[in-house]
Amino acid sequence: MPPDISQLHTRFFTVLTELFPGVQHLHYGVSDEPRAGLLTMPFALREGPWRTLAYLVEAGELDLLDAPHTLDVGCGVGGTALFLAEHLGHQVTGLNITQVQVDRARENVAAAGLEGRVEVVCGDACAMPFPDASFDAVTLIECAFHVADKPALFGEIARVLKPGGRLVMADQIRADAPLEVMGLFFFVAEGDYEALAADAGLNLGGMWDLSHEIATWMTHYARLAATPVHGLVAAWALLRLRPALAWRYLSGVAWFNALLREDFEGRGIRTRPWSNALRALREHTRDELDDGRSSYRIWRFDKPPHGTG
């Protein structure tokens, strides 16, 4: 049976958030420290996703919305929803298709004391369990590249947005042709998101390129993956007397590494036989961002008010 996005998060990424509760953002980060040392690199890695979110908020002018209700599609373990609620005063609904992440997000919301302002719902972004015109804004951070049926995704976003509402999204795209990777990532080509949004009745309000900053952060990630990080993480779980969690983490790493190596081989991409496949993935992503084969962008799309085109 081929993998799906729920498997990826259940078996790999969400385990990290159990080991390290302070990790609440599972998306890419930005960095302007190309020569970060081994001591400062972990801080750059942790700070990076917060800075990506800050760019998204600024680009979408989300801090200027008046008493908004925002939907965070693909909310992960709730980091973006918590930021919007705590720092910008938004009422936020998070939507995620993976129940284990929904449960983790709800734990994070409760720990932050924000149950009255943040709700997390399990559901499909292509068939959202919300009425029409429910939200003032939608955030979509590295969720669209996991969705195969993108017309359905954009149609649902347009449906649940109020007239005059906005979609702010961040995603990686290809320079030329779309690309499917492992049945987990469905990258579109240049201009495709603008066309999808237009077909759904959303107008482009702005676009910003963060490729260089994301590539720098990927360099830090690749360097960290070159260290015996997985063994150290497992040892940390054992020190906390959680051997089952250590096993889940190591088995998840092995599963994801096997998927990555199979995909690399299928596309004729050579990897070092002794290296961690996650390191190879981050190096490959960095190289594509640096040479223009792919790019990382933020978009703002606006839904016209009533009575406009």
C-alpha positions as CSV (number, residue, x, y, z in Angstrom):
1,M,0.0,0.0,0.0
2,P,1.5,3.4,-1.0
3,P,2.1,5.9,1.8
4,D,-0.2,8.8,2.5
5,I,0.3,12.1,4.3
6,S,-1.4,10.8,7.5
7,Q,1.2,8.0,7.6
8,L,4.1,10.4,7.1
9,H,3.0,12.6,10.0
10,T,1.9,9.8,12.3
11,R,5.0,7.7,11.9
12,F,7.6,10.4,11.7
13,F,7.0,14.2,12.2
14,T,4.5,14.0,15.1
15,V,6.8,11.7,17.1
16,L,9.2,14.6,17.2
17,T,6.6,16.8,18.8
18,E,6.1,14.2,21.5
19,L,9.8,14.1,22.2
20,F,10.1,17.9,22.1
21,P,6.9,19.6,23.1
22,G,8.3,23.0,22.3
23,V,8.3,22.0,18.6
24,Q,5.0,23.3,17.2
25,H,5.9,24.2,13.6
26,L,6.6,21.5,11.1
27,H,7.0,23.7,8.1
28,Y,10.2,25.1,6.4
29,G,12.1,27.9,8.0
30,V,14.0,31.0,6.8
31,S,17.5,32.0,7.8
32,D,20.0,34.7,6.8
33,E,22.9,33.0,8.7
34,P,24.8,31.1,6.0
35,R,27.8,30.4,8.3
36,A,25.9,29.4,11.4
37,G,28.1,27.2,13.6
38,L,27.3,23.9,15.2
39,L,26.4,25.6,18.5
40,T,24.1,28.3,16.9
41,M,22.7,26.1,14.2
42,P,20.0,24.5,16.4
43,F,18.7,27.9,17.4
44,A,18.6,29.0,13.7
45,L,16.7,25.9,12.9
46,R,14.2,26.4,15.6
47,E,13.8,30.1,14.9
48,G,13.4,29.6,11.2
49,P,9.7,28.4,11.0
50,W,8.7,31.3,13.3
51,R,10.3,33.7,10.9
52,T,8.5,32.1,7.9
53,L,5.2,32.6,9.8
54,A,6.1,36.2,10.4
55,Y,6.7,36.8,6.7
56,L,3.3,35.2,6.0
57,V,1.5,37.4,8.5
58,E,3.2,40.5,7.2
59,A,2.5,39.6,3.5
60,G,-1.2,38.8,4.3
61,E,-1.6,41.8,6.5
62,L,-3.2,39.4,9.0
63,D,-2.4,41.7,11.9
64,L,-4.6,44.3,10.4
65,L,-7.8,42.3,10.2
66,D,-10.6,43.4,12.5
67,A,-11.7,40.7,14.9
68,P,-11.2,38.0,12.3
69,H,-12.1,34.3,12.3
70,T,-9.2,32.6,10.6
71,L,-9.0,29.0,9.2
72,D,-5.6,27.3,9.3
73,V,-5.8,24.5,6.7
74,G,-3.3,21.7,7.4
75,C,-2.7,23.1,10.9
76,G,-0.2,20.4,12.0
77,V,0.2,20.5,15.8
78,G,-1.3,23.9,16.1
79,G,1.6,26.3,16.0
80,T,0.2,28.8,13.5
81,A,-3.2,28.7,15.1
82,L,-1.7,29.5,18.5
83,F,0.4,32.3,17.1
84,L,-2.6,33.9,15.4
85,A,-4.7,33.6,18.5
86,E,-2.1,34.7,21.1
87,H,-0.3,37.4,19.2
88,L,-2.9,38.8,16.8
89,G,-6.1,38.1,18.7
90,H,-7.7,36.0,16.0
91,Q,-10.4,33.4,16.6
92,V,-8.9,30.4,14.9
93,T,-10.1,27.1,13.6
94,G,-7.4,24.5,12.7
95,L,-8.2,21.8,10.1
96,N,-6.1,18.7,9.7
97,I,-6.7,15.3,8.1
98,T,-4.4,13.4,10.6
99,Q,-6.2,12.5,13.8
100,V,-2.9,12.1,15.8
101,Q,-1.9,15.6,14.9
102,V,-5.3,16.9,15.8
103,D,-5.0,15.3,19.2
104,R,-1.5,16.8,19.6
105,A,-2.7,20.2,18.5
106,R,-5.6,20.1,21.0
107,E,-3.1,19.3,23.8
108,N,-1.0,22.3,22.8
109,V,-4.1,24.6,22.7
110,A,-5.0,23.4,26.2
111,A,-1.5,23.9,27.5
112,A,-1.6,27.5,26.2
113,G,-5.0,28.1,27.8
114,L,-6.5,29.1,24.5
115,E,-9.4,26.6,24.3
116,G,-11.9,29.5,24.0
117,R,-10.1,31.0,21.1
118,V,-8.7,28.0,19.1
119,E,-10.6,25.0,17.9
120,V,-9.0,22.1,16.1
121,V,-11.1,19.9,13.7
122,C,-10.2,16.7,12.0
123,G,-11.3,16.8,8.3
124,D,-10.4,16.8,4.6
125,A,-9.4,20.1,3.1
126,C,-11.0,19.0,-0.2
127,A,-14.4,18.5,1.6
128,M,-14.4,20.9,4.5
129,P,-16.9,20.5,7.3
130,F,-17.8,24.2,7.4
131,P,-20.7,26.3,6.0
132,D,-20.2,28.7,3.2
133,A,-18.7,32.1,4.0
134,S,-17.5,31.0,7.5
135,F,-14.0,32.7,7.7
136,D,-12.4,36.1,7.2
137,A,-9.1,34.6,6.3
138,V,-7.5,31.2,5.4
139,T,-3.8,30.4,6.0
140,L,-2.3,27.5,4.0
141,I,1.3,26.8,5.0
142,E,2.9,24.0,3.0
143,C,-0.3,22.1,2.9
144,A,-1.2,22.5,-0.8
145,F,1.8,20.5,-2.0
146,H,0.4,17.5,-0.1
147,V,-3.0,17.7,-1.8
148,A,-3.4,15.9,-5.2
149,D,-6.8,17.4,-6.0
150,K,-5.9,21.1,-6.0
151,P,-8.9,22.4,-7.8
152,A,-11.1,20.9,-5.0
153,L,-8.8,22.5,-2.4
154,F,-9.0,25.9,-3.9
155,G,-12.7,25.6,-4.5
156,E,-13.3,24.7,-0.9
157,I,-11.2,27.6,0.3
158,A,-13.1,30.0,-1.9
159,R,-16.4,28.6,-0.6
160,V,-15.7,29.0,3.1
161,L,-14.2,32.4,2.7
162,K,-16.5,35.4,3.3
163,P,-16.8,38.0,0.5
164,G,-13.8,40.3,0.9
165,G,-11.8,37.6,2.7
166,R,-8.3,36.5,1.9
167,L,-6.2,33.4,1.5
168,V,-2.5,33.7,2.5
169,M,-0.4,30.7,1.5
170,A,3.2,29.5,1.4
171,D,4.4,26.7,-0.8
172,Q,7.3,25.3,-2.9
173,I,6.7,25.2,-6.6
174,R,8.6,23.9,-9.7
175,A,10.0,26.1,-12.4
176,D,8.7,24.1,-15.3
177,A,6.6,21.0,-14.9
178,P,4.6,19.6,-12.0
179,L,6.2,16.8,-10.0
180,E,4.8,14.0,-7.8
181,V,7.1,12.6,-5.1
182,M,6.3,9.3,-3.3
183,G,2.5,10.0,-3.5
184,L,3.1,12.5,-0.6
185,F,4.1,15.7,-2.4
186,F,2.4,17.1,-5.5
187,F,4.4,20.2,-6.6
188,V,2.8,22.5,-9.2
189,A,4.6,24.5,-11.9
190,E,5.1,28.2,-12.2
191,G,1.8,30.1,-12.5
192,D,-0.4,27.1,-11.5
193,Y,-1.5,28.4,-8.2
194,E,-2.4,31.8,-9.7
195,A,-4.5,29.9,-12.3
196,L,-6.1,27.6,-9.7
197,A,-7.0,30.6,-7.5
198,A,-8.5,32.5,-10.5
199,D,-10.6,29.5,-11.5
200,A,-11.9,29.5,-7.9
201,G,-12.8,33.2,-8.1
202,L,-9.9,34.5,-6.0
203,N,-7.7,37.5,-7.2
204,L,-4.0,37.7,-6.8
205,G,-3.1,40.4,-4.2
206,G,0.6,39.9,-4.0
207,M,3.5,37.4,-4.2
208,W,6.8,37.2,-2.4
209,D,9.8,35.0,-3.0
210,L,11.7,33.4,-0.1
211,S,13.8,30.9,-2.0
212,H,17.2,32.1,-0.9
213,E,16.3,32.3,2.8
214,I,14.7,28.9,2.8
215,A,17.7,27.4,1.0
216,T,20.0,28.8,3.7
217,W,17.8,27.2,6.4
218,M,17.9,23.9,4.5
219,T,21.7,24.1,4.7
220,H,21.5,24.1,8.5
221,Y,19.0,21.2,8.4
222,A,21.4,19.1,6.2
223,R,24.3,19.8,8.4
224,L,22.3,18.7,11.5
225,A,21.3,15.5,9.7
226,A,25.0,14.8,9.0
227,T,25.5,14.4,12.8
228,P,24.3,11.3,14.8
229,V,21.1,13.2,15.5
230,H,18.8,10.2,15.3
231,G,20.7,8.3,17.9
232,L,20.8,11.3,20.2
233,V,17.0,11.8,19.9
234,A,16.4,8.1,20.7
235,A,18.8,8.4,23.7
236,W,16.8,11.4,24.9
237,A,13.6,9.4,24.8
238,L,15.3,6.6,26.8
239,L,16.5,9.1,29.3
240,R,12.9,10.1,29.8
241,L,12.1,6.5,30.4
242,R,10.1,6.2,27.2
243,P,11.6,3.3,25.3
244,A,8.4,2.8,23.2
245,L,8.7,6.4,21.9
246,A,12.4,5.8,21.1
247,W,11.4,2.8,19.1
248,R,8.6,4.6,17.3
249,Y,11.0,7.4,16.4
250,L,13.8,5.1,15.0
251,S,11.3,2.9,13.1
252,G,9.7,6.1,11.6
253,V,13.1,7.4,10.5
254,A,14.0,4.1,8.9
255,W,10.6,4.0,7.1
256,F,10.9,7.5,5.7
257,N,14.6,7.0,4.7
258,A,13.6,3.9,2.7
259,L,10.9,5.9,0.9
260,L,13.3,8.7,0.1
261,R,16.0,6.4,-1.2
262,E,13.5,4.6,-3.4
263,D,12.3,7.9,-4.8
264,F,15.8,9.2,-5.4
265,E,16.8,6.0,-7.2
266,G,13.6,6.1,-9.3
267,R,14.5,9.6,-10.5
268,G,18.2,8.8,-11.1
269,I,19.4,11.0,-8.2
270,R,22.6,9.7,-6.6
271,T,23.0,9.7,-2.8
272,R,25.9,8.9,-0.6
273,P,25.4,5.3,0.5
274,W,26.6,6.1,4.0
275,S,24.6,9.3,4.4
276,N,21.2,9.9,6.0
277,A,18.5,10.1,3.3
278,L,16.9,13.1,5.1
279,R,20.2,14.9,4.7
280,A,20.2,14.1,1.0
281,L,16.6,15.4,0.7
282,R,17.4,18.7,2.4
283,E,20.6,19.1,0.3
284,H,18.6,18.4,-2.9
285,T,15.9,20.8,-1.9
286,R,18.5,23.5,-1.2
287,D,20.2,22.9,-4.5
288,E,16.9,23.2,-6.4
289,L,16.0,26.4,-4.7
290,D,19.5,27.8,-5.3
291,D,19.6,27.0,-9.0
292,G,16.0,27.9,-9.8
293,R,14.6,24.5,-10.5
294,S,12.1,25.2,-7.7
295,S,11.2,28.3,-5.7
296,Y,9.4,29.0,-2.4
297,R,6.8,31.7,-2.3
298,I,4.1,33.4,-0.3
299,W,0.9,34.4,-2.1
300,R,-2.1,36.5,-1.0
301,F,-5.4,35.9,-2.8
302,D,-8.5,38.0,-2.2
303,K,-12.1,37.0,-2.6
304,P,-14.1,39.9,-4.2
305,P,-16.7,41.6,-2.0
306,H,-20.3,41.2,-2.8
307,G,-21.3,42.8,-6.1
308,T,-17.8,42.9,-7.6
309,G,-16.3,40.8,-10.4
